Amino acid sequence: MLGNPCDEDCPEWDQIGIVNLHEYAVLVQHWLSEGDDLEADLDRDGQVNLADLLILAAYWLGDCSA
């Protein structure tokens, strides 16, 4: 896991605390999108790509609310 669960890049968008299929679906919805303030742009580089998927994978089934 990267950092701790309170990190701002922890992808927890459905408010249940656990990184699950909902977060994956959000990332897929934004896949290869570019722009500012994209929800799924976890590394904040302006693109949703493999780097963001790897961050999500590192938090997979982890608790972001801990």
ABEGO torsion letter per residue (X at the ends): XBEBAABAABBBAAGAGBBBAAAAAAAAAABGBBEBGBAABAAGAGBBBAAAAAAAAAABGBBAAX
